[in-house]
Amino acid sequence: MVLKLTDIPFFPSYIDGQSDHQFMAGAWAQGPFARDKLGVISAFSAEHMAIFTDERWTRQIELEGMRASGVTRGAMFDFVSNSLLFSNGQAHRNRRGPLARSFARPVLAALREDVARRTDRMAFGLKGAGRVDFLRDFAGPLPAQVIASVLGIPENDADSFAGHVYSAIRGLSVVSAEIRAESDADLDAINRYVDDLLAVRRPDEAGDFLSQYLAKTEDGPMSAEEIRCQIVGLVLAGSDTTRGALASTLSQLLQHRDQWEAFCADPDGLIDGVVNEGLRFDPVIGSLPRVTLETREVDGVKFPRQTFVAVSMLTSLRDPQVYADPDRFDVFRSDHPRLHPVFGSGPHRCLGEILARIELEEALKALARHLPHLAMDGPPPVMRGYGAVRSISDLFVSA
């Protein structure tokens, strides 16, 4: 018998003290799918991740998420309307193409030396500092400074710019009216700043990143708002995600002392496994939302056209069909897929993946080299959220 969406069980009630992973595992235990009160269908397995991100029958969400949250105007609504992150088809190709060519692998690889120098200086500066607010003093400033360097933002502007970024990105989730207003105000400030940056650049294929980007958009189909919006999207997508992933990965290493000590003994040899496992074990992205383009039956359930689905990154990255002992943090595991699922797939795969990896790799190696006796000074940070970019609580370390 083919089931309808209304036959899918609702998410179970949240139990006080549950982690996000425990809650989502409980939902998965009810069956392959769960639905929320808005009618969004969540899937949990790695197999369903592949099925529901198949571009042949589903698409990236556009404004559905905003409208489901009751948002119909404002800075974040306008951003989502014009961003490659939330577009499909020709609009997505128009928006992604110039950015992808400007953000190509050789350009990013050339940044590694700068990132390595920066992280080396930052890690060395923590030696003997005592109790350190890691998010404030290291994980937060690093991606903000790197993206500022890419965009040509003066170093002394990077910290205030980062504050706007970490506030604005909250608006991509379901938030209160108060936080929505704060997010929009900070996003407006970022928009103005990027407009000013673009105004003084001239299109130049041999120039800096922004000049190259403008050269590739010259006489193209994008409006001035779209051109600016892709740079804003680059800033938003590349800041909070790296900040959270770095803090989360370090906290797991410090909680597994044997693995931290092994990494400190061979940072270059183990860095790939450390980064892949950190991104898997407690991912900074909660889910990948999609919309179906046609009616299809999946695992005995009929999914009509225009069904809003969300594939959980938390459960798919702990799927026992893919990962041995999936609830165990293990930097030595050898069962990671060739392409890490946390960066998405197909034409929507994250443009900043290489840069994010460079930042994570160089930061963690610098910390291992300079601070092998680093330890947590307080409870481990907690990652929260089931969709979009997840939030992370404080991480204090003793340097």
N, C-alpha and C positions, 0 to 999 in steps of 0.2 A: 504493500500500500504506500502510495506517495503521500508524504506529509505536506501540510501547508505551513507557512511561516507562523501562523497562530498556534500550531502544534508544538513549536519550539519552546522549551521551558524558559521562564524568566531567570535572570541572574539570582543566585541565592542571596539571602540577607547577609550583610557584612557583620562579622563577629569581631567585637572589640579586641584589638591587639593583633589582628591578622596582618601579615605583610601583603603587599600587592600580589606577590607570587602565590601565596597561600589562597587568597581570595579567587584568583583566576584559575588556579588548579581545582578549586572546589566547583567552579562553574563548569570546567571541562569534564569533571567527574559525572556531571548530570547527562552528558551526551556531547556530540561533536559541535553543537551550536548552542548559543544562548542569546536571548533578546533582552533589550532594556525597555524602559517605559516610553521611549521615543520611537521604538520600532526598529532600532539599529540592530542588525544581527552580527554577533561576534563569532568568529571561528578561531580555532586554537592550535591546530596541528601544523607542522611544517608542510605536509602535503597540501593542506588547504591554503596555506600561504601561497604556494605556487599556483594553485587553481584560481584563487580569487585575485591574483595580481596579473593574470593572463590578459594582455592588452586586446586579445581577440574578442573578449566578451565582457570585460569590465573596463572602467576608466577611473582615472584620478578624480577625487571629489573637486568640485569647483566652489560654488557658493552654498552648497547644501549644508555644510557644517556651520557656517555663520547663521544661516536662516533657522536651522534647528535650535540654535542658541538664542533666537529672537533678535539677532542683530541684522539690521537692514541698512545701516549707514554708519559713517564714522571712518577714522583713519585706517583701522584694521580691515574694515569691509572693503575700502578702496584698494588696500594693498592686496587682499585676496583676489579681488576682481582683475588685477593687472599683473599678477605674479606668475612666473613660469611654474612655481610650485603647485599652483592650483588651476592649471589650464591643460588643455588637451589639443590634439590635432594640429592644425596649421598655426593657431595662436601659440601653442607650446613650442613648435619648431621655430617660429619667428623669435620668440623670447629666449630660448635656450641657445640657439646657434651662435650668435655673436659672443655670448658669455663663455660658452664652451671653448670657442677658438681662442679667446683671450686668456682663458684659465686652463690652457692646455698643459699636458704633463711636463714638458720641458720647462715651462715657466714656473710651475709649482716645485719641481725638483731643484731648481736653482735657489729656491727659498730655504732649503734645508740648512745650508751653512749659516744663514742669518738666524734661523730658529735655534740651531744648536748653540750658537754663541749666546743668544738671549737666555735660553734655559740654563746654560752653564753658569751664567752670571747670577741669575735669580736663585738657583739652588745653592751656589756658594755663599750668597748673601744671607741665607738662613742659618748657616752654621753658627751654633752657640746662641741662637736667638731665643732659646727657651720655648715657651708655649706660643705656637703660631696658628693663626686663623688661616687655614690652608686655602679656603675658597676666596677669602678677601685678598690674601697676600701673594698667592701663586696661581691657582687654577682660574680665577676670574681675570686677573690682568693679562695673563699670557695670550689667550686667543684674541682679546681686544687689541693688544699691542701688535700682534701679528697682522690682523686684518687692517689695522690702522696703517701699518707699514706698506701693505699691498696697495691700499687706496691713496697713500700719500698724505694721511692725516698727521699733523704734528704730534710728536710724542706726548707733549704736555696736554693735548686735548683727549688723549686716548681714555683716560680714567673716567672723565665726565661723560664721554661718548658711551663707554661701557655701561654706565649707570642707566642711561636711556634704553640701551639695548636689552638689558636684563629685566627691565620693567615692561618694555613694549611687547616682548615675546609672550608674556602671559596672556595677551589678548587672543592668541591662537587657540586657547582652550575655553571651556565653559567656565566663566568667572562671574563674580558679582558685578552689579552696576558700578560700584565704587572702583573696583579694580579695572573694569572696562574703561572708565573715564581716565584713570591714571595711564593705562596702556596707550590709549589713543593720544593723550597729551605727549607722552614720550615718543611715540611714533611720529607725531607731527614734528617734533624737534629733530629727529633723525632725518625726516624728509627734507627739512629746510637745510640741514647741514650738507646732505648729499647734493641737493640742488646747487648750493654754493660751490661745492667741489667741482661739479660738472661744468659750471658756468665759466670757470677760469682755465679749463682744459681745452685743448684743440685736438681734433682728430689727427692721429699720427701712428702709423703702423709700427714704427720703430721706437716709439716713446714708452712711457710708463704704462702700467696696467690700464688705468682709466683712459689714457689717450688712445691706446690700442682698441679698447672697447668702443670708444666713440667712433673711431675710424671704421669699425666693422658694423656700426649701426647707421652710418651716414647714408642718407638717401634710401633707407630701408623702410619697412612697413610699420615700425613701432612709433607710437606717439612719444612725446617728451616724458609724459607720466610713466609710460611703460619702461622707457630707458632707465629712468631713475629708479623705478620699482625693482628692477632686477638687481641693481647694486644694493638697495636696501635689503632685498631678500638674501643676498650673499652675506651681508653683515649679520642678519638675524639668524640664519641657518648655521653660520660658522662660529658663533660665539657661545651661546648657552649650552649647545650640545657638547662641544669640546670641554667646556668647564665642568659639566656634570660627569662626563665620561672619565676625565682625568681624576677627579676626586673619588669617584666610585671605585675605579681600578686600584688606585693607591690604597684605599681603605681595605679592599679585599686582600691585597698583598700583605698589608701590615697585620691583618687578622690571621693570616696563614704564614707564620713566621718562617717556617722551613722554606716556603716558596720565595719569600722576600730575600732570605739569605742566599738562596741559590741564584736568584736574579742579580743580586749585588755582586756575586762572584763571577757572573758571566752576562753582563747586561746586553752586549751585542748579540750573543748567541741565543738568548731567550726572549728578546724583545718582541718578536712576531707573536709568539705564543702568549705573552703577557697581554698585549693589546687585543688580540682576538678573543681571549678569554674574558678580559674585562668588559669588552663590548657585548659579549654574549650573556654573561652571568647576571648582570643587572642592567639591561639596556636603557639608554637615555631616551629612546623613542618607544612609546607605549604600544602603538598599533599603526597599521597602514589602512586608512579608510578608502573604500572604493564604491563605485556605483555600477550595478549590472546594466549591460546594454541589450541583453536579450534574455528570454526565459530559458532556464536550464535546471536540470535536476542534479543535485549534488548530494551524495550519501542518503538517498531516499527522501530528500526534501526539495520541493519545487521552489526555485527562486525566480519570481517574476522579474521582468524588465523594470529597471529603476528601483531595485532594492538597494538600500544603503547597508553595506557590510563593512566590518572592521576586523582585520586579522590581527590577533594579539601577538605582539613581538615577545611578550614575557613568556608565553607558553610555547610558542613555536621554537624559541631558542633554548627551551628545555624539553624538547620532544625526545622521549626515549628511543624513538625509531631512528633518530639521527645521532644523538649524543649519549655515550655511555655514562651511566651514573650522572644524569644531567643536573642534579641539585648540588653537585660537588664543584667547587671552584678549583680548577686544575690547569695551571699554565703549561703543563706538559702534554695535555690531550692532543691527539692527532686526528680528531674526527670533525674539525671545522670544515664547512664547505669551502670551495675555492674562492667564491665571492661571498663576503660576509653579508648575511641578509639584513643587518641593521641599516645598511646604506640603501635599501630599496632594490629595485630591479628595472630592467628594460629602459625605455627612454626617460623614465623619472629617477633613475639611479642618481644618487647624490653627486653633484658636480665637485663638491669640496672634499670628497673622500680622501684623496691623496694628501691634501693639506692637513686634514684632521689627523691622519695617521702620522704625518711628519711631526706635528705638534705633540701628540701623545708619545710617540717613540722617543723624541729628543728630550722631552720633559722627564719621563720616567727614567731614562738612562742617566740623566744629569743628577736626579735625586738619588739613584742607587750609587753613583760614583762618589758624590760629595757627602751623602747623609746615610751611610749604611746602618747607623744606630737609630734612625728615625723610628718613632713609635707614636701610636695614637695617645692623645691626652684627653680622654673623655669617651663617650659612647660613639659607636660607629655612625656615620651619616645614614639617613634613610632616604631612599628614592621613592617618590610618590607620583602616582598618576597612571592611567590606563591607556591614554591616547595622547597624540601630539608629543610635545617635548615634556618629559617628566621633571619634576622639581627635586632638589636634593637639599637635605638639612645640613647643618654646620658640621665641619670636620676640623677638629683641633689636633695638632700634632706637636710632639716635643722634639725639637731639633737639637 
